[in-house]
Every structure is written in structure tokens, then in C-alpha cells.
Amino acid sequence: MSLFNAYMNLSGATDAEVLRNERLSQRTTYHIGGPAGLFVTVNSYPALVKVLSVLATERIDWVVLGKGSNILASDRGYDGCVIVLGGEFSHVSVGEGGLVTAGAGVVLGRLVNEALKNSLAGLECCVGIPGTVGGAVSMDAGSRHEWIGRVVRDLVVLRPGEGMHRYAGSEVDWGYRHTSLGSSEIILEVTFELEPGEKGAIGRDMDQRLRRRRQSQPAGKATCGSVFRNPGDRSVGMLIESCGLKGFSVGGAQVSDVHSNFVINKGGASATDVVAVMGHVHDVVLARHGIDLQPEVKLLGFSR
């Protein structure tokens, strides 16, 4: 593996911006993480194919990053390539019959606003969720009972080494924080099928959801969102709170006093601090309730 060779081969590439040793603390909502070996923003499909080809030749691991809102990056960083989709992957178009097509790099809030502007209902559950369309669809984001996958008509992915493939929404298995998409498939574009509605009613629904989200979550704090998945019909936040763990901290990482399933960066927290808090919470909940909590946050750069 040669990060230097990959950097030299990609430097000056058309429609791509290539950086070395970009600190992931600057690219994640947690504001935590060491440097990425390579950090590449690709602005076109040919650029993405070229980047993946070079990485394959040099046998360098890679990951696609949206806005870094569901990521805990290692303090040591990531000895691979972080890919961000920009340029042509950041378009939104509204068609007839409630169809809205968005590139994977579109910020989810922009998509929600486009739906509201055009009096289209179906994305209200995504209001206030950070991240990009690609990230939201890949993890089937939404609320506990409403997910973005239910309004996906079709999506286009890139299968590295093979090319593009289109899925009908009905071909994908959608579930709570889960889809059946392959881990190496890169979402490029998604078409949503929304319902015409009354703009005022849609806006009021979004406002109510946003208020609830802000009241029940640690707004303005550096977090990655929920750290554990809800086990079945149980609320992981309530489980953690029942164990008296609100406010528990290690270093700069602390279980939120607002919502126990958020671990906040109080300032200067390391990834090691966050992992220590998560480990303690996991062990206490397992001992008290017999429930083996599973992480929702994605770990980047940690030893397997």
C-alpha cells in the first residue's frame, strides 16, 4: 500500500480535490479524530471511478463520508482514503408527480426544504437530521417509526469495478437503521416519490417535529447523534437513564443530561474518552437489564 503513490497519481486529477493528512476532527460533528491518509472530494462520476481505480491498484482502504454526523474517528486517524461526494452529486431537481431527485452529496436539510417549498409531503420525519442524502438513505434515517426508505422510488449506486446499478426502492430491504445495500456500493443519486400536500400543514408538521427534536436532544453540543440502537421496542435512552448514568463522564466525553443516548464532547474529548463512556454504559445496561446494546455510531480508524 502506498498512500504517497496514490496521492501523486490523483494530484491534479480533473474534478477532484486531494488532500493529505486532513484532520477528521474538522470533518465530523463530534470534532474528534486524527488525520486521514488521503481526503478526496470528487465532483463527477469519472473522477470517482478514477479515484477508486487508483485506490484499488495501491490496495488502499476507503470510506465515503457525508457530513460526518454519525462517525467517531480514531484519535490516530484513518490510514486510508476518505471520499466526499461534491459537484454533480449535489444537485436537486423536482419533477412531475411528486418525484424529487437528489444527488448523494445533497445536505438532507436542503432536500427537506425543497420538498416543503414545492408542497410535497413524505420527508417530514427527516427534519432536523444532519448529514447528506447518501448517508441518510444508506442507514435508512428517520424517526423510530418513520424512515426515509419508505419514500424512495429508486436509487443509483456505483459498484466498484463493475459500474452503475439502479435499484427500485422495492428491491431494497429497509429497516430500522439498516438497508440491504452492499457495504461497498456507493449511493450516487436517489429519486423520492412524495405526495402533494398543503404547504402550511407540511410546514407546521415539520416545525413541531423540529421543536420536539430540539427539546429532547442536546442542541448545540458536539455529538454524533445516537450512539446505540434502540433494542426492539425499548428506548435505549430510558434504559441508560434508569441505570443512573446521565452525566457520567470520562475525560471530555459525557452522557448527555438531556438525552442519555447522546454522548457529548464537552470540549477536548478524545475518541478514547467516548469509547470508554460507551463501554461503561454498555456494561452497566447489560448487567442491570441483560440487554446487549449495539452501537449505532460508525467507528472509523479503529483496530478490528
MARMILO-947244 format. One record per residue (C-alpha): residue number from 1; residue in three letters; x, y, z. Coordinates in Angstrom, 1 decimal, always signed. Layout:
<atoms>
  vexpa  gumar       X       Y       Z
    NUM    ALA       X       Y       Z
...
</atoms>
This chain:
<atoms>
  vexpa  gumar       X       Y       Z
      1    MET    +0.0    +0.0    +0.0
      2    SER    +1.4    +3.4    -0.9
      3    LEU    -0.6    +6.5    +0.1
      4    PHE    +2.2    +8.6    -1.5
      5    ASN    +1.8    +6.9    -4.9
      6    ALA    -2.0    +7.3    -4.7
      7    TYR    -1.6   +11.0    -3.8
      8    MET    +0.8   +11.6    -6.7
      9    ASN    -1.5    +9.7    -9.2
     10    LEU    -4.5   +11.7    -8.0
     11    SER    -3.0   +15.1    -7.6
     12    GLY    -4.2   +17.4   -10.4
     13    ALA    -6.9   +14.9   -11.3
     14    THR    -9.9   +16.5   -13.1
     15    ASP   -12.9   +17.1   -10.9
     16    ALA   -11.2   +16.0    -7.7
     17    GLU    -9.6   +17.8    -4.8
     18    VAL    -6.9   +15.7    -3.0
     19    LEU    -5.6   +16.4    +0.5
     20    ARG    -3.1   +14.6    +2.7
     21    ASN    -3.4   +14.3    +6.5
     22    GLU    -6.7   +16.2    +6.7
     23    ARG    -7.7   +16.1   +10.4
     24    LEU   -11.1   +14.3   +10.8
     25    SER   -11.9   +16.4   +13.8
     26    GLN   -12.5   +19.2   +11.2
     27    ARG   -14.8   +16.9    +9.2
     28    THR   -17.0   +15.3   +11.8
     29    THR   -19.8   +16.7   +14.0
     30    TYR   -18.0   +15.2   +17.0
     31    HIS   -15.0   +17.4   +16.3
     32    ILE   -12.9   +14.3   +17.2
     33    GLY   -10.4   +12.4   +15.1
     34    GLY    -6.8   +12.3   +13.8
     35    PRO    -5.6   +12.7   +10.2
     36    ALA    -6.9   +10.8    +7.2
     37    GLY    -4.1    +9.4    +5.0
     38    LEU    -6.0   +10.9    +2.0
     39    PHE    -9.0   +13.0    +1.8
     40    VAL   -10.6   +13.3    -1.7
     41    THR   -13.6   +15.4    -2.8
     42    VAL   -14.9   +14.1    -6.1
     43    ASN   -17.1   +16.3    -8.2
     44    SER   -18.0   +13.9   -11.1
     45    TYR   -18.7   +10.3   -11.8
     46    PRO   -15.5    +9.9   -13.9
     47    ALA   -13.4   +11.4   -11.1
     48    LEU   -15.0    +8.9    -8.6
     49    VAL   -14.2    +6.0   -10.9
     50    LYS   -10.6    +7.1   -11.3
     51    VAL   -10.1    +7.6    -7.6
     52    LEU   -11.4    +4.1    -6.9
     53    SER    -9.2    +2.6    -9.6
     54    VAL    -6.1    +4.2    -8.1
     55    LEU    -7.0    +3.1    -4.6
     56    ALA    -7.6    -0.5    -5.8
     57    THR    -4.2    -0.5    -7.6
     58    GLU    -2.5    +0.7    -4.4
     59    ARG    -4.6    -1.5    -2.2
     60    ILE    -5.8    +1.4    -0.1
     61    ASP    -8.9    +1.1    +2.1
     62    TRP   -11.5    +3.8    +1.5
     63    VAL   -14.8    +5.1    +3.0
     64    VAL   -17.4    +7.5    +1.8
     65    LEU   -18.1   +10.4    +4.2
     66    GLY   -21.1   +12.7    +4.2
     67    LYS   -21.2   +15.4    +6.8
     68    GLY   -19.6   +13.2    +9.4
     69    SER   -22.7   +13.2   +11.6
     70    ASN   -22.7    +9.5   +12.5
     71    ILE   -18.9    +8.9   +12.8
     72    LEU   -16.5    +8.5   +15.6
     73    ALA   -13.0    +8.8   +14.2
     74    SER   -10.0    +7.3   +15.9
     75    ASP    -7.5    +9.6   +17.7
     76    ARG    -4.9    +8.0   +15.4
     77    GLY    -6.9    +8.9   +12.3
     78    TYR    -7.6    +6.7    +9.4
     79    ASP    -4.8    +5.1    +7.3
     80    GLY    -6.9    +5.1    +4.2
     81    CYS    -8.8    +7.4    +1.9
     82    VAL   -11.9    +9.3    +2.9
     83    ILE   -14.1   +10.2    -0.1
     84    VAL   -16.6   +13.0    -0.2
     85    LEU   -19.1   +13.5    -3.0
     86    GLY   -19.5   +17.1    -4.2
     87    GLY   -20.1   +18.8    -7.6
     88    GLU   -22.6   +16.9    -9.7
     89    PHE   -23.6   +14.8    -6.7
     90    SER   -25.0   +17.9    -5.0
     91    HIS   -28.0   +18.6    -7.3
     92    VAL   -31.7   +18.5    -6.6
     93    SER   -34.4   +18.5    -9.2
     94    VAL   -38.2   +18.4    -8.8
     95    GLY   -40.2   +16.7   -11.4
     96    GLU   -43.9   +15.9   -12.1
     97    GLY   -46.0   +13.6    -9.9
     98    GLY   -44.1   +14.4    -6.7
     99    LEU   -40.8   +13.0    -7.9
    100    VAL   -37.7   +14.6    -6.4
    101    THR   -34.2   +13.5    -7.5
    102    ALA   -31.2   +14.3    -5.3
    103    GLY   -27.5   +13.6    -5.5
    104    ALA   -26.0   +11.7    -2.7
    105    GLY   -23.9   +14.7    -1.6
    106    VAL   -27.0   +16.9    -1.1
    107    VAL   -27.4   +18.1    +2.5
    108    LEU   -30.5   +16.4    +3.9
    109    GLY   -31.9   +19.7    +5.2
    110    ARG   -31.8   +21.2    +1.7
    111    LEU   -33.8   +18.2    +0.4
    112    VAL   -36.4   +18.7    +3.2
    113    ASN   -36.7   +22.4    +2.4
    114    GLU   -37.1   +21.7    -1.4
    115    ALA   -40.0   +19.3    -0.5
    116    LEU   -41.6   +22.0    +1.6
    117    LYS   -41.1   +24.7    -1.0
    118    ASN   -42.9   +22.5    -3.5
    119    SER   -45.7   +21.5    -1.1
    120    LEU   -44.6   +17.8    -1.1
    121    ALA   -45.1   +15.6    +1.9
    122    GLY   -43.2   +12.5    +2.9
    123    LEU   -39.9   +13.8    +4.3
    124    GLU   -41.2   +15.3    +7.5
    125    CYS   -39.5   +12.6    +9.6
    126    CYS   -36.1   +13.8    +8.3
    127    VAL   -36.4   +17.4    +9.5
    128    GLY   -33.5   +18.4   +11.8
    129    ILE   -31.4   +15.3   +10.9
    130    PRO   -27.9   +16.3    +9.9
    131    GLY   -25.9   +14.6    +7.1
    132    THR   -26.4   +14.0    +3.4
    133    VAL   -28.9   +12.2    +1.3
    134    GLY   -26.5    +9.3    +0.6
    135    GLY   -25.8    +8.8    +4.3
    136    ALA   -29.5    +9.1    +5.3
    137    VAL   -30.6    +6.6    +2.7
    138    SER   -27.7    +4.2    +3.4
    139    MET   -28.7    +4.0    +7.1
    140    ASP   -32.5    +4.5    +6.5
    141    ALA   -32.6    +7.6    +8.7
    142    GLY   -35.7    +9.0   +10.2
    143    SER   -37.6    +8.6   +13.4
    144    ARG   -38.2    +5.4   +15.3
    145    HIS   -41.4    +4.7   +13.4
    146    GLU   -40.9    +6.5   +10.0
    147    TRP   -37.9    +6.0    +7.8
    148    ILE   -36.7    +7.7    +4.6
    149    GLY   -36.7    +4.4    +2.7
    150    ARG   -40.5    +4.3    +2.5
    151    VAL   -40.5    +7.2    +0.0
    152    VAL   -37.5    +6.1    -2.1
    153    ARG   -38.7    +5.2    -5.6
    154    ASP   -35.3    +4.2    -7.0
    155    LEU   -31.6    +4.9    -6.5
    156    VAL   -28.4    +4.6    -8.5
    157    VAL   -25.3    +3.1    -6.9
    158    LEU   -21.8    +2.5    -8.1
    159    ARG   -20.4    -1.0    -7.7
    160    PRO   -16.6    -0.5    -7.7
    161    GLY   -15.1    -2.4   -10.5
    162    GLU   -18.4    -3.1   -12.1
    163    GLY   -20.2    +0.2   -12.8
    164    MET   -23.5    +1.8   -12.0
    165    HIS   -26.6    -0.2   -11.0
    166    ARG   -30.2    +1.1   -10.5
    167    TYR   -32.4    -0.3    -7.7
    168    ALA   -36.1    +0.1    -7.5
    169    GLY   -37.0    +1.2    -3.9
    170    SER   -39.0    -2.0    -3.6
    171    GLU   -35.9    -4.1    -4.2
    172    VAL   -34.2    -2.8    -1.1
    173    ASP   -34.8    -4.2    +2.3
    174    TRP   -35.5    -1.2    +4.5
    175    GLY   -35.4    -1.4    +8.3
    176    TYR   -34.5    +0.5   +11.5
    177    ARG   -31.0    +1.9   +10.8
    178    HIS   -30.5    -0.8    +8.2
    179    THR   -30.7    -1.5    +4.4
    180    SER   -29.8    -4.5    +2.3
    181    LEU   -27.4    -2.4    +0.1
    182    GLY   -23.9    -3.8    -0.1
    183    SER   -21.3    -2.2    +2.1
    184    SER   -19.1    -1.4    -1.0
    185    GLU   -21.9    +0.1    -3.0
    186    ILE   -21.7    +3.9    -3.2
    187    ILE   -25.1    +5.7    -3.5
    188    LEU   -24.9    +8.3    -6.2
    189    GLU   -28.4    +9.5    -6.7
    190    VAL   -31.9    +8.9    -5.2
    191    THR   -35.4    +9.6    -6.5
    192    PHE   -38.1   +10.1    -3.9
    193    GLU   -41.8    +9.7    -4.6
    194    LEU   -43.6   +12.3    -2.4
    195    GLU   -47.3   +13.3    -2.0
    196    PRO   -48.7   +16.7    -2.9
    197    GLY   -50.0   +18.4    +0.2
    198    GLU   -50.9   +21.7    +1.8
    199    LYS   -47.8   +23.7    +2.3
    200    GLY   -48.9   +25.3    +5.6
    201    ALA   -49.8   +21.9    +7.1
    202    ILE   -46.5   +20.3    +6.0
    203    GLY   -44.6   +23.3    +7.4
    204    ARG   -46.4   +23.1   +10.7
    205    ASP   -45.7   +19.4   +11.0
    206    MET   -42.0   +20.0   +10.3
    207    ASP   -41.9   +22.8   +12.9
    208    GLN   -43.5   +20.6   +15.6
    209    ARG   -41.1   +17.8   +14.9
    210    LEU   -38.1   +20.1   +14.9
    211    ARG   -39.2   +21.6   +18.2
    212    ARG   -39.6   +18.2   +19.8
    213    ARG   -36.1   +17.2   +18.5
    214    ARG   -34.5   +20.3   +19.9
    215    GLN   -36.2   +19.9   +23.2
    216    SER   -35.3   +16.2   +23.6
    217    GLN   -31.8   +16.3   +22.2
    218    PRO   -28.6   +18.2   +23.3
    219    ALA   -28.9   +21.0   +20.7
    220    GLY   -25.7   +23.0   +20.1
    221    LYS   -23.5   +20.3   +21.5
    222    ALA   -20.8   +18.3   +19.6
    223    THR   -22.2   +14.8   +19.2
    224    CYS   -22.6   +12.1   +16.6
    225    GLY   -26.3   +11.6   +17.3
    226    SER   -27.5    +8.5   +19.0
    227    VAL   -24.7    +6.2   +20.0
    228    PHE   -26.7    +3.0   +20.5
    229    ARG   -29.6    +1.4   +18.5
    230    ASN   -32.9    +1.0   +20.3
    231    PRO   -33.3    -2.7   +21.2
    232    GLY   -36.6    -3.7   +19.8
    233    ASP   -39.4    -1.6   +21.2
    234    ARG   -37.3    -0.5   +24.2
    235    SER   -36.0    +3.0   +24.4
    236    VAL   -32.2    +2.9   +24.9
    237    GLY   -32.3    +6.4   +26.3
    238    MET   -34.7    +5.3   +29.1
    239    LEU   -32.6    +2.1   +29.7
    240    ILE   -29.4    +4.2   +30.2
    241    GLU   -31.2    +6.8   +32.4
    242    SER   -32.7    +4.0   +34.6
    243    CYS   -29.2    +3.0   +35.4
    244    GLY   -28.4    +6.4   +36.7
    245    LEU   -25.9    +7.2   +34.0
    246    LYS   -27.0   +10.7   +33.0
    247    GLY   -24.0   +12.9   +33.4
    248    PHE   -21.4   +10.1   +33.6
    249    SER   -18.2   +11.2   +32.0
    250    VAL   -14.7   +10.2   +31.1
    251    GLY   -12.3   +13.0   +30.2
    252    GLY   -14.1   +15.3   +27.9
    253    ALA   -16.9   +12.9   +27.0
    254    GLN   -20.2   +12.8   +28.9
    255    VAL   -23.6   +11.1   +28.8
    256    SER   -25.9   +14.0   +28.0
    257    ASP   -28.2   +15.3   +30.7
    258    VAL   -30.8   +15.9   +28.0
    259    HIS   -30.9   +12.6   +26.3
    260    SER   -29.0    +9.6   +27.7
    261    ASN   -28.3    +8.1   +24.3
    262    PHE   -26.1   +11.0   +23.3
    263    VAL   -22.5   +11.2   +24.4
    264    ILE   -21.4   +14.8   +24.1
    265    ASN   -17.9   +16.3   +23.5
    266    LYS   -17.7   +18.8   +26.3
    267    GLY   -14.6   +20.2   +24.8
    268    GLY   -11.3   +18.4   +24.1
    269    ALA   -12.8   +14.9   +24.2
    270    SER   -10.8   +12.2   +22.6
    271    ALA   -12.2    +9.2   +20.8
    272    THR   -10.7    +7.1   +23.6
    273    ASP   -12.9    +9.1   +26.1
    274    VAL   -16.0    +8.4   +24.0
    275    VAL   -15.3    +4.7   +23.7
    276    ALA   -14.7    +4.5   +27.5
    277    VAL   -18.1    +6.1   +28.2
    278    MET   -19.8    +3.8   +25.7
    279    GLY   -18.1    +0.8   +27.1
    280    HIS   -19.2    +1.6   +30.7
    281    VAL   -22.8    +2.4   +29.6
    282    HIS   -22.9    -0.9   +27.7
    283    ASP   -21.6    -2.9   +30.6
    284    VAL   -24.0    -1.4   +33.2
    285    VAL   -27.0    -1.8   +31.0
    286    LEU   -26.1    -5.4   +30.3
    287    ALA   -25.6    -6.1   +34.0
    288    ARG   -28.8    -4.3   +35.0
    289    HIS   -31.2    -5.3   +32.2
    290    GLY   -29.5    -8.2   +30.4
    291    ILE   -29.6    -6.2   +27.1
    292    ASP   -26.5    -6.2   +24.9
    293    LEU   -26.6    -2.7   +23.4
    294    GLN   -25.4    -2.4   +19.8
    295    PRO   -23.6    +0.8   +18.6
    296    GLU   -25.4    +3.0   +16.0
    297    VAL   -22.4    +5.3   +15.6
    298    LYS   -19.9    +4.1   +12.9
    299    LEU   -16.3    +3.7   +14.1
    300    LEU   -13.5    +4.8   +11.7
    301    GLY    -9.8    +4.0   +12.0
    302    PHE   -10.2    +1.7   +15.0
    303    SER    -8.4    -1.7   +15.1
    304    ARG   -10.8    -4.5   +14.1
</atoms>
